[in-house]
Amino acid sequence: MILNTIYLTRNGLLEPLGQSQIYAYLRGLSKCYRITLITFEKPDDWDDAGRVESARLEVERYGIVWKPQSFKSGPPVVAPALSMLRMVWLTWRAVRKGKAELIHARSYIPAAVALAVHKLTGVPFIFDMRALWPEELITAERLKRGSIIHRSIIWIERQCLQQASAIVSLTHAAVGHLYHEYPTEMQNQRTVVIPTCTDLRRFTPASFQLSDKIVYGCVGTVLSGWFRVSWLREFFLVAASRDPRAAFEVVTRDDVDTVRKILDPEDHLKGRLNIGPRSVEDMPDTLQGHSLTVMFYAGGETSELGRSPTRMAEVLACGLPVVANEGVGDVASIIRDYRVGVLVTGSTHDEMLAAWNELQALLADPDLKRRCRQAAEEVFSLEAGTAAYARLYDEILDAK
């Protein structure tokens, strides 16, 4: 018997993250479950009628019922509140109409919605945290600790941790933090760690090297408030000064002019720095054109314990090493355990130079590509992640 489930997210199916971290799992889960997917699509994506229709036909092939909504970025408090109310209505209606047995809530606002519907209907829900969102907002200076909004979010977090049928975290580091901060709420709670996985069939090492120059890549937003863009600027400048052939590419949907002004205010990199977005379909080829990926997040902050950088899995799957910093989820332990990257100790010129020198030795290792791929297969396999979700669904539904 195929059971009905509802998947809630404020991300869009049409955006890159929606494709790699939502739809990729749902394709596999749709073999055993009838899924209703509620998403919030960004205006630029939603305005592309061709992509919308293509996505609609694609999800129908897998029997997924897609209910896309329009994403509103502001006002800051009003927009999330309105989307919550809309999501509550859609979810409650889907439960009543389809008699859903389980709600899968991706991140905090959907979890609050799932909690409300759980109270109304008794349907169990999964709190798929993704990251420690309240701490991320504080790190990005979007939320003040101890404010009314902060206390409200923490209250909801406690309720969701206690009443969810399971907690999914991206990292082991975040699970440890939750047990330390919320011993009562986490007592006897079912927890599962599922990092940001990737389709290893799409992301593979390049069959040959396109050129002998080193391309330093960086993928994703750098204007989020929790990315150390000053570190990226310093590392790029050190690399550029040491290797005249080095090229740099920032693959992002951020405003290109703003990113360029921050990364290269004095135009030292000139034509060597390329900035711009790529389509989801182009990402494997884009990464294969890089030599490595640089990712500097606000390591050391509590917010970073729950971070599993989305692109790390794809980068390693392509056989590429990572330049990163300490204190970001399980990133440092993966780099050390598999010897697939360099950990930068600080933002000074000397520290960046030391990291660059270490990187050159690593890139000369003929076994590096194999180790990167091995790390991806053992830690970030999409098949393993989908199977973990399926087991969790079964455990919860069997316990009803």
C-alpha positions in Angstrom: 0.0 0.0 0.0 1.4 3.4 -1.0 1.1 5.9 1.9 0.5 9.6 1.5 3.0 12.2 2.7 3.3 16.0 2.6 6.7 17.7 2.0 6.8 21.4 3.1 9.6 23.8 2.2 10.0 27.6 1.7 12.6 26.9 -0.9 11.6 26.6 -4.6 11.6 23.5 -6.7 12.9 25.6 -9.6 16.0 27.0 -7.8 19.3 25.0 -7.7 18.9 24.0 -4.0 15.4 22.8 -4.7 16.7 20.5 -7.4 19.7 19.1 -5.5 18.4 19.0 -2.0 14.7 18.5 -2.3 13.7 17.0 -5.6 16.7 14.6 -5.8 15.4 12.8 -2.7 11.7 13.0 -3.6 12.3 11.1 -6.8 13.5 8.1 -4.9 10.9 8.4 -2.1 8.1 8.6 -4.7 8.6 4.9 -5.4 7.1 4.0 -2.0 5.1 7.1 -1.1 2.5 9.4 -2.7 4.0 12.9 -2.1 2.3 16.3 -2.0 5.0 18.9 -2.4 4.4 22.5 -1.3 7.1 25.0 -2.3 7.6 28.8 -2.5 9.1 29.8 -5.8 11.2 32.9 -6.4 9.8 35.5 -8.9 12.7 35.1 -11.4 12.2 31.4 -11.5 8.4 31.6 -11.6 8.4 34.1 -14.5 10.1 31.5 -16.7 7.0 29.7 -18.0 9.0 27.1 -19.9 10.9 26.0 -16.8 7.7 25.9 -14.8 5.9 23.7 -17.3 8.9 21.4 -17.7 9.1 21.0 -13.9 5.4 20.3 -13.6 5.6 17.6 -16.3 8.7 16.1 -14.6 7.2 15.8 -11.1 4.0 14.3 -12.6 6.2 11.5 -14.0 7.0 10.5 -10.5 3.4 10.9 -9.2 4.3 13.9 -7.1 1.5 16.5 -6.6 3.2 19.9 -6.7 1.6 22.9 -5.2 3.9 25.9 -5.9 3.4 29.2 -4.1 4.8 32.7 -4.7 7.8 33.5 -2.5 7.7 37.0 -0.9 11.0 38.3 0.5 9.6 41.2 2.5 8.6 42.8 4.7 10.9 40.9 7.1 8.4 39.7 9.7 5.2 40.0 7.7 6.2 37.9 4.7 7.2 34.8 6.7 4.1 35.1 8.8 1.8 35.3 5.7 3.6 32.4 4.1 3.2 30.4 7.3 -0.6 31.0 7.3 -0.8 30.1 3.7 1.2 26.9 4.3 -1.0 26.0 7.3 -4.1 26.2 5.2 -2.6 24.3 2.3 -1.2 21.6 4.6 -4.4 21.2 6.6 -6.4 21.0 3.4 -4.0 18.4 1.9 -4.3 16.3 5.1 -8.1 16.5 5.1 -8.3 15.7 1.4 -5.7 13.1 1.1 -5.6 11.8 4.6 -1.8 12.1 4.8 0.0 9.9 7.3 3.1 12.0 7.6 4.4 15.6 7.2 8.0 16.2 6.3 8.9 19.8 7.2 12.2 21.2 5.8 13.5 23.9 8.2 11.9 26.0 10.9 8.9 27.8 9.4 7.6 24.6 7.7 8.2 22.8 11.0 6.1 25.4 12.9 3.4 24.8 10.3 3.7 21.0 10.7 3.5 21.5 14.5 0.2 23.4 14.1 -1.3 20.9 11.8 -0.1 18.1 14.1 -2.0 19.7 16.9 -5.2 20.0 14.7 -5.1 16.6 13.1 -2.6 14.3 15.0 -0.6 13.6 11.9 3.1 13.1 12.9 5.8 15.2 11.4 9.6 15.2 10.8 11.5 18.3 11.9 14.2 18.3 9.1 16.3 21.2 10.7 18.8 21.6 7.9 20.7 24.0 10.2 20.5 26.0 13.4 18.4 28.8 11.9 18.0 31.1 15.0 21.8 31.1 15.4 22.3 31.7 11.7 20.1 34.8 11.9 22.0 36.1 14.8 25.4 35.5 13.1 24.1 37.4 10.0 22.9 40.2 12.3 19.3 39.7 11.1 18.1 38.9 14.6 19.0 40.1 18.1 19.5 37.5 20.8 16.9 37.9 23.5 14.5 39.9 21.4 10.8 39.1 21.3 11.1 37.5 17.8 14.2 35.5 19.0 12.4 34.2 22.1 9.4 33.2 19.9 11.5 31.3 17.5 13.3 29.5 20.4 9.9 28.6 21.9 8.8 27.1 18.6 12.1 25.3 18.3 11.6 23.7 21.7 8.1 22.6 20.8 9.2 21.1 17.5 12.1 19.3 19.0 9.9 17.8 21.7 6.8 16.9 19.6 8.3 15.9 16.3 8.4 12.2 15.6 12.0 12.6 14.4 14.7 15.2 14.1 16.9 15.2 11.0 20.2 17.2 11.2 22.8 17.9 8.6 25.7 17.3 11.0 26.8 15.3 14.0 28.1 18.6 15.5 24.6 20.1 15.6 23.1 17.0 17.2 25.6 17.3 20.0 24.6 20.9 20.5 20.9 20.1 20.6 21.4 17.4 23.3 23.5 19.9 25.3 21.0 22.8 25.0 17.8 20.9 25.2 18.3 17.8 27.3 14.6 17.5 28.3 13.2 18.1 24.8 15.7 15.7 23.2 15.2 12.9 25.7 14.3 9.7 23.9 14.0 11.7 20.7 14.7 9.9 17.4 17.6 11.7 15.6 19.2 11.0 12.2 22.1 12.7 10.5 21.7 13.1 6.8 24.2 15.6 5.2 23.6 17.4 1.9 23.9 14.5 -0.5 24.4 14.6 -4.2 23.7 12.5 -7.3 27.0 10.8 -7.9 25.9 9.8 -11.4 25.7 13.5 -12.4 28.7 14.8 -10.6 31.8 12.9 -11.7 35.5 13.7 -12.1 36.5 15.2 -15.5 37.9 12.6 -17.8 40.7 14.9 -18.8 42.2 18.2 -17.8 41.1 21.1 -20.0 44.2 23.3 -19.3 47.2 23.4 -17.1 46.0 26.5 -15.2 44.5 26.3 -11.7 40.9 27.6 -11.5 39.9 28.6 -8.0 36.2 28.2 -7.7 33.6 29.3 -5.1 30.0 28.3 -5.5 26.9 29.8 -3.8 26.0 33.1 -2.1 28.8 35.1 -0.6 26.5 38.0 0.5 24.5 36.0 3.0 26.0 37.5 6.1 27.5 34.2 7.3 30.0 33.9 4.5 33.5 35.3 5.2 33.9 37.2 2.0 37.0 39.1 3.3 38.7 35.7 3.7 37.8 34.8 0.1 39.2 38.1 -1.1 42.5 37.6 0.7 42.9 34.1 -0.4 42.2 35.0 -4.1 44.8 37.9 -3.9 47.4 35.6 -2.4 46.8 33.0 -5.1 46.9 35.6 -7.8 50.2 37.0 -6.6 51.8 33.6 -6.4 50.6 32.2 -9.7 50.1 34.5 -12.7 48.2 31.8 -14.5 45.6 31.3 -11.8 42.0 32.1 -12.7 39.0 32.6 -10.3 35.3 31.9 -10.7 32.5 32.7 -8.3 29.3 30.9 -9.3 26.5 32.8 -7.6 23.1 34.3 -8.1 24.2 37.3 -6.0 24.5 40.7 -7.7 27.6 40.5 -9.9 28.7 44.1 -9.5 28.3 44.0 -5.7 30.4 40.8 -5.5 33.1 42.2 -7.7 33.4 45.4 -5.7 33.8 43.4 -2.5 36.2 40.8 -3.9 38.3 43.0 -6.1 37.8 46.6 -5.1 41.1 47.7 -6.7 40.8 45.6 -9.8 43.9 43.5 -9.1 42.4 40.4 -10.6 41.0 42.2 -13.7 39.9 39.6 -16.3 41.0 36.7 -14.2 37.9 36.9 -12.1 34.6 35.6 -13.5 31.4 36.0 -11.6 27.9 34.9 -12.5 25.1 32.3 -12.1 24.9 28.9 -13.8 21.9 26.8 -14.4 21.3 23.6 -12.5 21.9 21.6 -15.6 25.3 23.3 -16.2 26.7 22.7 -12.7 28.5 19.4 -13.3 30.4 20.9 -16.3 31.1 24.1 -14.3 32.6 22.2 -11.4 34.7 20.0 -13.7 36.2 23.2 -15.1 37.5 24.1 -11.6 40.6 22.8 -9.9 39.3 23.3 -6.3 36.6 25.0 -4.3 37.0 27.7 -1.6 34.3 28.0 1.1 34.8 30.2 4.2 31.8 30.3 6.6 31.5 32.0 10.0 33.3 29.1 11.7 33.4 29.1 15.5 29.9 30.5 15.8 27.2 28.2 17.2 25.3 28.8 13.9 27.9 26.9 11.9 27.6 23.7 13.9 24.6 22.8 11.7 26.1 23.8 8.4 26.7 21.2 5.7 27.7 23.2 2.6 25.5 22.2 -0.3 28.3 22.2 -2.9 30.9 20.3 -0.8 29.3 17.0 -1.8 29.2 17.9 -5.5 32.8 19.2 -5.4 34.2 16.1 -3.8 32.2 13.9 -6.2 34.0 15.7 -9.1 37.3 14.7 -7.5 38.1 18.3 -6.4 39.6 19.3 -3.0 38.2 22.0 -0.7 39.8 25.0 1.0 37.8 25.8 4.1 38.0 26.9 7.8 37.4 25.2 11.1 34.1 25.2 13.1 31.7 24.5 10.2 29.6 21.5 10.9 31.5 18.3 10.0 33.6 19.9 7.3 36.9 19.9 9.1 36.6 16.3 10.2 35.8 15.1 6.7 38.7 17.1 5.3 41.1 15.5 7.9 39.7 12.0 7.8 39.9 11.7 4.0 42.8 14.2 3.4 40.7 16.1 0.7 41.5 19.7 1.4 43.2 22.5 3.4 42.0 24.1 6.6 42.8 27.8 6.8 43.7 29.0 10.3 43.1 32.7 9.9 42.6 35.7 7.6 46.1 37.3 7.7 48.3 37.3 4.6 50.8 34.9 6.2 48.0 32.4 7.2 46.6 32.5 3.7 50.0 32.1 2.2 50.6 29.0 4.4 47.3 27.6 3.3 48.2 28.2 -0.4 51.5 26.5 0.0 49.8 23.5 1.6 47.3 23.4 -1.2 50.1 23.2 -3.9 51.5 20.1 -2.2 48.0 18.6 -2.0 47.3 19.3 -5.7 50.5 17.5 -6.6 49.3 14.3 -4.9 48.3 11.8 -7.6 45.9 10.0 -5.3 43.9 13.2 -4.4 41.1 12.8 -7.0 40.5 9.2 -5.9 40.3 10.2 -2.2 37.8 13.1 -3.0 35.5 10.7 -4.9 35.8 8.1 -2.1 34.7 10.8 0.5 31.7 11.7 -1.7 30.7 8.1 -2.1 31.0 7.2 1.6 29.5 10.4 3.1 27.4 12.2 0.5 25.7 9.5 -1.6 22.2 10.5 -2.7 21.1 6.8 -2.7 22.3 6.4 0.9 20.5 9.7 2.0 17.3 8.7 0.2 17.4 5.3 1.9 17.9 6.9 5.3 14.8 9.1 4.8 12.8 6.0 3.6 13.8 4.1 6.7 12.8 7.0 8.9 9.4 7.3 7.2 8.9 3.6 7.7 9.9 3.7 11.4 7.5 6.6 12.1 4.6 5.1 10.2 5.1 1.6 11.8 5.0 3.2 15.2 1.6 4.9 14.6 
